[in-house]
Structure formats: C-alpha cells, structure tokens
Amino acid sequence: MSERAPYHLTGPALISFSGGRSSRYMLKQILDAHGGTLPDDVKVAFANTGREFPETLDFVAETAERYGVHIAWLEYDPASEHRTAVVSHNSASRNGEPFALRRDVRHRAPARRPRGAARIRWRER
C-alpha cells in the first residue's frame, strides 16, 4: 500500500468482510485498484456468528456474485481444524449456534466490552 494508491494491496493479505455497506465499499475500492480482480494472495473472509440478519447474509452472497469475488464464509466450530468451519450462504448458521458454542466453550460471551474506537463510542453513551 502506498500513499498514492491506498487501496492497492501487496499480499499476502486477508480482507475481513463484515457484511455491511462500508465493507462492500472498501472491497470495491480494492478491486478497482487492482483492475477488477484481486491478486491470488489476497483473500476475503466473512465471519458468521449465526446472529446476523438474513439480509446481511444475502448481502454478503450478493456482493460476491456482483463483483466476482470468492468470499470465504467462516464460523466458529470447536470440533473443526483451527476451530473454524467453512460454510456457505446455504449452510451458514442462522440461529446463533457459533456464538453460543464459543460462549459455552469460553464460559463468557465474545468481546464482552467493545475494543478500540468502538470502546470509546461505548463509553460516551
């Protein structure tokens, strides 16, 4: 990445796609900086907690289709290698299962307190 080309990535790199509009915007900027396709060593991942709205899951799938980008769908699964299962739009959890599994294994909810900038906003409430 350079100051003149902030969206041009030199890999290896992982783009975390949250399923929101700003993630789509950033992904589009990165794609445009690379002539419409990502380099082979730049990957995109969506971490599904199972608590996303159905519209969010549809948005992730539609983004991948619209821009011709493979977005890896990941879920927490303590029985899988690296405690991560690869799923798809059709097989993704929709009832909070990955969130509940992590909570049960760790005996607490993930990120009980916001971190970073979110923590500052949380304190200002």
mmCIF file of the C-alpha atoms, coordinates in Angstrom:
data_MODEL
# 
_entry.id   MODEL 
# 
loop_
_atom_site.group_PDB 
_atom_site.id 
_atom_site.type_symbol 
_atom_site.label_atom_id 
_atom_site.label_alt_id 
_atom_site.label_comp_id 
_atom_site.label_asym_id 
_atom_site.label_entity_id 
_atom_site.label_seq_id 
_atom_site.pdbx_PDB_ins_code 
_atom_site.Cartn_x 
_atom_site.Cartn_y 
_atom_site.Cartn_z 
_atom_site.occupancy 
_atom_site.B_iso_or_equiv 
_atom_site.pdbx_formal_charge 
_atom_site.auth_seq_id 
_atom_site.auth_comp_id 
_atom_site.auth_asym_id 
_atom_site.auth_atom_id 
_atom_site.pdbx_PDB_model_num 
ATOM 1   C CA . MET A 1 1   ? 0.000   0.000   0.000   1.00 0.00 ? 1   MET A CA 1 
ATOM 2   C CA . SER A 1 2   ? 1.246   3.470   -0.792  1.00 0.00 ? 2   SER A CA 1 
ATOM 3   C CA . GLU A 1 3   ? 0.051   6.961   -0.089  1.00 0.00 ? 3   GLU A CA 1 
ATOM 4   C CA . ARG A 1 4   ? -0.760  7.422   -3.780  1.00 0.00 ? 4   ARG A CA 1 
ATOM 5   C CA . ALA A 1 5   ? -2.640  4.125   -4.079  1.00 0.00 ? 5   ALA A CA 1 
ATOM 6   C CA . PRO A 1 6   ? -4.186  3.436   -0.651  1.00 0.00 ? 6   PRO A CA 1 
ATOM 7   C CA . TYR A 1 7   ? -6.342  0.556   -1.884  1.00 0.00 ? 7   TYR A CA 1 
ATOM 8   C CA . HIS A 1 8   ? -3.574  -1.271  -3.740  1.00 0.00 ? 8   HIS A CA 1 
ATOM 9   C CA . LEU A 1 9   ? -2.554  -4.207  -1.560  1.00 0.00 ? 9   LEU A CA 1 
ATOM 10  C CA . THR A 1 10  ? 0.590   -6.241  -1.740  1.00 0.00 ? 10  THR A CA 1 
ATOM 11  C CA . GLY A 1 11  ? -0.121  -9.711  -0.417  1.00 0.00 ? 11  GLY A CA 1 
ATOM 12  C CA . PRO A 1 12  ? -0.398  -11.904 1.267   1.00 0.00 ? 12  PRO A CA 1 
ATOM 13  C CA . ALA A 1 13  ? -3.434  -10.182 2.759   1.00 0.00 ? 13  ALA A CA 1 
ATOM 14  C CA . LEU A 1 14  ? -6.816  -11.029 4.253   1.00 0.00 ? 14  LEU A CA 1 
ATOM 15  C CA . ILE A 1 15  ? -9.762  -8.681  3.851   1.00 0.00 ? 15  ILE A CA 1 
ATOM 16  C CA . SER A 1 16  ? -12.303 -9.103  6.636   1.00 0.00 ? 16  SER A CA 1 
ATOM 17  C CA . PHE A 1 17  ? -15.768 -8.513  5.171   1.00 0.00 ? 17  PHE A CA 1 
ATOM 18  C CA . SER A 1 18  ? -18.313 -7.623  7.876   1.00 0.00 ? 18  SER A CA 1 
ATOM 19  C CA . GLY A 1 19  ? -21.367 -7.845  5.660   1.00 0.00 ? 19  GLY A CA 1 
ATOM 20  C CA . GLY A 1 20  ? -22.049 -4.111  5.751   1.00 0.00 ? 20  GLY A CA 1 
ATOM 21  C CA . ARG A 1 21  ? -22.083 -1.345  3.184   1.00 0.00 ? 21  ARG A CA 1 
ATOM 22  C CA . SER A 1 22  ? -18.701 0.047   4.247   1.00 0.00 ? 22  SER A CA 1 
ATOM 23  C CA . SER A 1 23  ? -17.115 -3.373  3.759   1.00 0.00 ? 23  SER A CA 1 
ATOM 24  C CA . ARG A 1 24  ? -18.579 -3.538  0.262   1.00 0.00 ? 24  ARG A CA 1 
ATOM 25  C CA . TYR A 1 25  ? -17.311 -0.031  -0.487  1.00 0.00 ? 25  TYR A CA 1 
ATOM 26  C CA . MET A 1 26  ? -13.785 -0.889  0.681   1.00 0.00 ? 26  MET A CA 1 
ATOM 27  C CA . LEU A 1 27  ? -13.794 -4.159  -1.254  1.00 0.00 ? 27  LEU A CA 1 
ATOM 28  C CA . LYS A 1 28  ? -14.889 -2.321  -4.405  1.00 0.00 ? 28  LYS A CA 1 
ATOM 29  C CA . GLN A 1 29  ? -12.118 0.244   -3.947  1.00 0.00 ? 29  GLN A CA 1 
ATOM 30  C CA . ILE A 1 30  ? -9.555  -2.546  -3.558  1.00 0.00 ? 30  ILE A CA 1 
ATOM 31  C CA . LEU A 1 31  ? -10.899 -4.344  -6.623  1.00 0.00 ? 31  LEU A CA 1 
ATOM 32  C CA . ASP A 1 32  ? -10.757 -1.149  -8.675  1.00 0.00 ? 32  ASP A CA 1 
ATOM 33  C CA . ALA A 1 33  ? -7.160  -0.540  -7.556  1.00 0.00 ? 33  ALA A CA 1 
ATOM 34  C CA . HIS A 1 34  ? -6.297  -3.989  -8.910  1.00 0.00 ? 34  HIS A CA 1 
ATOM 35  C CA . GLY A 1 35  ? -8.098  -3.683  -12.241 1.00 0.00 ? 35  GLY A CA 1 
ATOM 36  C CA . GLY A 1 36  ? -11.244 -5.523  -11.109 1.00 0.00 ? 36  GLY A CA 1 
ATOM 37  C CA . THR A 1 37  ? -9.723  -8.720  -9.705  1.00 0.00 ? 37  THR A CA 1 
ATOM 38  C CA . LEU A 1 38  ? -7.851  -9.488  -6.524  1.00 0.00 ? 38  LEU A CA 1 
ATOM 39  C CA . PRO A 1 39  ? -4.306  -10.838 -6.608  1.00 0.00 ? 39  PRO A CA 1 
ATOM 40  C CA . ASP A 1 40  ? -4.116  -14.578 -5.892  1.00 0.00 ? 40  ASP A CA 1 
ATOM 41  C CA . ASP A 1 41  ? -2.596  -13.974 -2.461  1.00 0.00 ? 41  ASP A CA 1 
ATOM 42  C CA . VAL A 1 42  ? -5.359  -11.594 -1.289  1.00 0.00 ? 42  VAL A CA 1 
ATOM 43  C CA . LYS A 1 43  ? -8.365  -13.356 0.231   1.00 0.00 ? 43  LYS A CA 1 
ATOM 44  C CA . VAL A 1 44  ? -11.735 -12.171 1.555   1.00 0.00 ? 44  VAL A CA 1 
ATOM 45  C CA . ALA A 1 45  ? -13.476 -13.723 4.587   1.00 0.00 ? 45  ALA A CA 1 
ATOM 46  C CA . PHE A 1 46  ? -16.816 -13.246 6.331   1.00 0.00 ? 46  PHE A CA 1 
ATOM 47  C CA . ALA A 1 47  ? -17.088 -14.453 9.945   1.00 0.00 ? 47  ALA A CA 1 
ATOM 48  C CA . ASN A 1 48  ? -20.650 -15.607 10.608  1.00 0.00 ? 48  ASN A CA 1 
ATOM 49  C CA . THR A 1 49  ? -21.762 -15.654 14.236  1.00 0.00 ? 49  THR A CA 1 
ATOM 50  C CA . GLY A 1 50  ? -25.187 -17.012 13.349  1.00 0.00 ? 50  GLY A CA 1 
ATOM 51  C CA . ARG A 1 51  ? -26.733 -13.866 14.765  1.00 0.00 ? 51  ARG A CA 1 
ATOM 52  C CA . GLU A 1 52  ? -26.643 -11.780 11.589  1.00 0.00 ? 52  GLU A CA 1 
ATOM 53  C CA . PHE A 1 53  ? -29.857 -10.646 9.969   1.00 0.00 ? 53  PHE A CA 1 
ATOM 54  C CA . PRO A 1 54  ? -30.899 -12.711 6.930   1.00 0.00 ? 54  PRO A CA 1 
ATOM 55  C CA . GLU A 1 55  ? -30.466 -9.563  4.839   1.00 0.00 ? 55  GLU A CA 1 
ATOM 56  C CA . THR A 1 56  ? -26.805 -9.397  5.892   1.00 0.00 ? 56  THR A CA 1 
ATOM 57  C CA . LEU A 1 57  ? -26.193 -12.959 4.723   1.00 0.00 ? 57  LEU A CA 1 
ATOM 58  C CA . ASP A 1 58  ? -27.930 -12.184 1.432   1.00 0.00 ? 58  ASP A CA 1 
ATOM 59  C CA . PHE A 1 59  ? -25.817 -9.022  1.082   1.00 0.00 ? 59  PHE A CA 1 
ATOM 60  C CA . VAL A 1 60  ? -22.577 -10.994 1.507   1.00 0.00 ? 60  VAL A CA 1 
ATOM 61  C CA . ALA A 1 61  ? -23.650 -13.544 -1.121  1.00 0.00 ? 61  ALA A CA 1 
ATOM 62  C CA . GLU A 1 62  ? -24.846 -10.822 -3.487  1.00 0.00 ? 62  GLU A CA 1 
ATOM 63  C CA . THR A 1 63  ? -21.558 -8.900  -3.098  1.00 0.00 ? 63  THR A CA 1 
ATOM 64  C CA . ALA A 1 64  ? -19.531 -11.986 -4.019  1.00 0.00 ? 64  ALA A CA 1 
ATOM 65  C CA . GLU A 1 65  ? -21.705 -12.570 -7.078  1.00 0.00 ? 65  GLU A CA 1 
ATOM 66  C CA . ARG A 1 66  ? -21.814 -8.926  -8.161  1.00 0.00 ? 66  ARG A CA 1 
ATOM 67  C CA . TYR A 1 67  ? -18.038 -8.453  -8.049  1.00 0.00 ? 67  TYR A CA 1 
ATOM 68  C CA . GLY A 1 68  ? -16.977 -11.985 -8.966  1.00 0.00 ? 68  GLY A CA 1 
ATOM 69  C CA . VAL A 1 69  ? -15.012 -12.403 -5.730  1.00 0.00 ? 69  VAL A CA 1 
ATOM 70  C CA . HIS A 1 70  ? -14.803 -15.522 -3.616  1.00 0.00 ? 70  HIS A CA 1 
ATOM 71  C CA . ILE A 1 71  ? -15.747 -14.651 -0.034  1.00 0.00 ? 71  ILE A CA 1 
ATOM 72  C CA . ALA A 1 72  ? -14.910 -17.445 2.386   1.00 0.00 ? 72  ALA A CA 1 
ATOM 73  C CA . TRP A 1 73  ? -17.692 -17.922 4.956   1.00 0.00 ? 73  TRP A CA 1 
ATOM 74  C CA . LEU A 1 74  ? -16.258 -18.913 8.326   1.00 0.00 ? 74  LEU A CA 1 
ATOM 75  C CA . GLU A 1 75  ? -17.887 -19.983 11.595  1.00 0.00 ? 75  GLU A CA 1 
ATOM 76  C CA . TYR A 1 76  ? -16.520 -20.891 14.995  1.00 0.00 ? 76  TYR A CA 1 
ATOM 77  C CA . ASP A 1 77  ? -16.590 -24.666 15.488  1.00 0.00 ? 77  ASP A CA 1 
ATOM 78  C CA . PRO A 1 78  ? -14.507 -26.152 18.310  1.00 0.00 ? 78  PRO A CA 1 
ATOM 79  C CA . ALA A 1 79  ? -14.564 -29.595 16.647  1.00 0.00 ? 79  ALA A CA 1 
ATOM 80  C CA . SER A 1 80  ? -13.063 -28.367 13.352  1.00 0.00 ? 80  SER A CA 1 
ATOM 81  C CA . GLU A 1 81  ? -9.430  -27.881 12.494  1.00 0.00 ? 81  GLU A CA 1 
ATOM 82  C CA . HIS A 1 82  ? -8.311  -24.468 13.772  1.00 0.00 ? 82  HIS A CA 1 
ATOM 83  C CA . ARG A 1 83  ? -11.747 -24.238 15.462  1.00 0.00 ? 83  ARG A CA 1 
ATOM 84  C CA . THR A 1 84  ? -13.120 -22.817 12.214  1.00 0.00 ? 84  THR A CA 1 
ATOM 85  C CA . ALA A 1 85  ? -15.650 -24.337 9.835   1.00 0.00 ? 85  ALA A CA 1 
ATOM 86  C CA . VAL A 1 86  ? -16.001 -23.215 6.234   1.00 0.00 ? 86  VAL A CA 1 
ATOM 87  C CA . VAL A 1 87  ? -19.673 -22.810 5.331   1.00 0.00 ? 87  VAL A CA 1 
ATOM 88  C CA . SER A 1 88  ? -21.712 -21.203 2.551   1.00 0.00 ? 88  SER A CA 1 
ATOM 89  C CA . HIS A 1 89  ? -24.763 -18.988 2.254   1.00 0.00 ? 89  HIS A CA 1 
ATOM 90  C CA . ASN A 1 90  ? -26.957 -22.085 2.228   1.00 0.00 ? 90  ASN A CA 1 
ATOM 91  C CA . SER A 1 91  ? -25.272 -23.879 5.137   1.00 0.00 ? 91  SER A CA 1 
ATOM 92  C CA . ALA A 1 92  ? -24.493 -20.853 7.336   1.00 0.00 ? 92  ALA A CA 1 
ATOM 93  C CA . SER A 1 93  ? -25.928 -20.903 10.843  1.00 0.00 ? 93  SER A CA 1 
ATOM 94  C CA . ARG A 1 94  ? -28.879 -18.627 11.349  1.00 0.00 ? 94  ARG A CA 1 
ATOM 95  C CA . ASN A 1 95  ? -29.822 -19.236 14.974  1.00 0.00 ? 95  ASN A CA 1 
ATOM 96  C CA . GLY A 1 96  ? -26.697 -18.075 16.810  1.00 0.00 ? 96  GLY A CA 1 
ATOM 97  C CA . GLU A 1 97  ? -25.044 -21.502 17.031  1.00 0.00 ? 97  GLU A CA 1 
ATOM 98  C CA . PRO A 1 98  ? -21.402 -20.364 16.513  1.00 0.00 ? 98  PRO A CA 1 
ATOM 99  C CA . PHE A 1 99  ? -21.877 -17.544 19.026  1.00 0.00 ? 99  PHE A CA 1 
ATOM 100 C CA . ALA A 1 100 ? -23.412 -19.928 21.581  1.00 0.00 ? 100 ALA A CA 1 
ATOM 101 C CA . LEU A 1 101 ? -20.678 -22.545 21.032  1.00 0.00 ? 101 LEU A CA 1 
ATOM 102 C CA . ARG A 1 102 ? -17.941 -20.018 21.681  1.00 0.00 ? 102 ARG A CA 1 
ATOM 103 C CA . ARG A 1 103 ? -19.767 -18.702 24.729  1.00 0.00 ? 103 ARG A CA 1 
ATOM 104 C CA . ASP A 1 104 ? -20.157 -22.238 26.100  1.00 0.00 ? 104 ASP A CA 1 
ATOM 105 C CA . VAL A 1 105 ? -16.507 -23.174 25.481  1.00 0.00 ? 105 VAL A CA 1 
ATOM 106 C CA . ARG A 1 106 ? -15.117 -19.921 26.906  1.00 0.00 ? 106 ARG A CA 1 
ATOM 107 C CA . HIS A 1 107 ? -17.802 -19.570 29.598  1.00 0.00 ? 107 HIS A CA 1 
ATOM 108 C CA . ARG A 1 108 ? -18.393 -15.993 28.536  1.00 0.00 ? 108 ARG A CA 1 
ATOM 109 C CA . ALA A 1 109 ? -19.720 -14.074 25.572  1.00 0.00 ? 109 ALA A CA 1 
ATOM 110 C CA . PRO A 1 110 ? -17.190 -12.983 22.953  1.00 0.00 ? 110 PRO A CA 1 
ATOM 111 C CA . ALA A 1 111 ? -15.880 -9.419  23.402  1.00 0.00 ? 111 ALA A CA 1 
ATOM 112 C CA . ARG A 1 112 ? -17.959 -8.500  26.405  1.00 0.00 ? 112 ARG A CA 1 
ATOM 113 C CA . ARG A 1 113 ? -16.640 -4.967  26.174  1.00 0.00 ? 113 ARG A CA 1 
ATOM 114 C CA . PRO A 1 114 ? -16.068 -3.079  22.921  1.00 0.00 ? 114 PRO A CA 1 
ATOM 115 C CA . ARG A 1 115 ? -12.460 -2.560  21.887  1.00 0.00 ? 115 ARG A CA 1 
ATOM 116 C CA . GLY A 1 116 ? -10.674 0.285   20.154  1.00 0.00 ? 116 GLY A CA 1 
ATOM 117 C CA . ALA A 1 117 ? -12.805 3.025   18.598  1.00 0.00 ? 117 ALA A CA 1 
ATOM 118 C CA . ALA A 1 118 ? -15.999 1.145   19.444  1.00 0.00 ? 118 ALA A CA 1 
ATOM 119 C CA . ARG A 1 119 ? -14.976 1.217   23.106  1.00 0.00 ? 119 ARG A CA 1 
ATOM 120 C CA . ILE A 1 120 ? -14.603 4.994   23.001  1.00 0.00 ? 120 ILE A CA 1 
ATOM 121 C CA . ARG A 1 121 ? -18.086 5.363   21.499  1.00 0.00 ? 121 ARG A CA 1 
ATOM 122 C CA . TRP A 1 122 ? -19.441 2.884   24.079  1.00 0.00 ? 122 TRP A CA 1 
ATOM 123 C CA . ARG A 1 123 ? -18.025 4.978   26.935  1.00 0.00 ? 123 ARG A CA 1 
ATOM 124 C CA . GLU A 1 124 ? -19.577 8.163   25.524  1.00 0.00 ? 124 GLU A CA 1 
ATOM 125 C CA . ARG A 1 125 ? -23.121 6.827   25.851  1.00 0.00 ? 125 ARG A CA 1 
# 
